[in-house]
């Protein structure tokens, strides 16, 4: 038993020594078996290249700046970009949104990106949004003449003629400065600048034509024709403008005669002037309407009705809608052609107020009332009542128009009663009295023109 106890003690002692060697790293054989080798950098003369422990710090991150209070995952980025481009100028005025606008990506302040956005809007016929994009691009880079040219085209499409003329004039001045500048290169920029200059002159001339300023419009097209001699489109528009200018001059002579006429002789001379003007431009709507005034003064009632109807037919045409299907001036300048037709209807010639404007509504109301008065004098009371109903609908606050309508309706009832009584003679007599109760005074020998250019 003593021998066995001694053997057990020796075995335990051996195990304890082995565990101690492993703890102290002296079990070299096992370390070699595991593929590890302890290296003493100081003894081997090596540098200890291990990095120092990292220092504690704070990492900051920001969310993507946004105008819309919705998460990016719930938004449509392209639609948001379009909306921001359309309303950028208004966002700048908002003290809460302006800092967020400044913090957006750099492309939002890139004039080239903004010009491309404006071009996309223009091709989509969203001219107001295109103007906003071009305006922002010019705020960043005022020297970009191509952006100025495109904005002028948008203003022409929108009917903002004064701004179109201003942009075209600024473009021509900028081209002049570039041509005279120290970096001018006719070989490189000559053709490009020539095309811009011709387009600017054509757009400004078209805007002036729509304003009724025919003399300066003719000058613009004459300069454009001299820059591109032999161009059939420019020459055709120049000839059309010259015809419009002659028509306008004759129409104004007729207006002067009609305004100062002292009897039928003066009215007849005015009528001759209007006729001569309409030989040059048969669809000059203001000349047609004013000729109707002269015809009414002379008692030529049926001719007056025909002229009023012709003028109203022309005023029904919406030039903005028609320009979508017509040929553009100079093959894509963004200006409606001066002699265009659309959907089988002829566009009115001469200066015409924009569709929906108060002035255009006034033109329609006065022309409708003139036709209604002529119809009443012809005894066509039902048609006259329809015209005055239309006039009252367009001008619901005009009490005089309401009184005229009531007078015509009263005569119409009287005529109906007479017809029901079987008295043909009484009905005819009522016909003769249709125009007497009207509140409108009978036309004076020299009425003032209803429509002015």
Helices and strands as residue ranges (DSSP letters): H 2-24, H 28-34, H 41-44, G 72-74, H 77-92, H 98-102, G 106-109, H 111-123, H 127-140, H 145-158, H 161-180, H 186-211, H 214-227, H 232-260, H 264-280, H 285-297, H 301-315, H 319-322, E 341-342, E 345-346, H 358-377, H 381-394, H 399-420, H 424-432
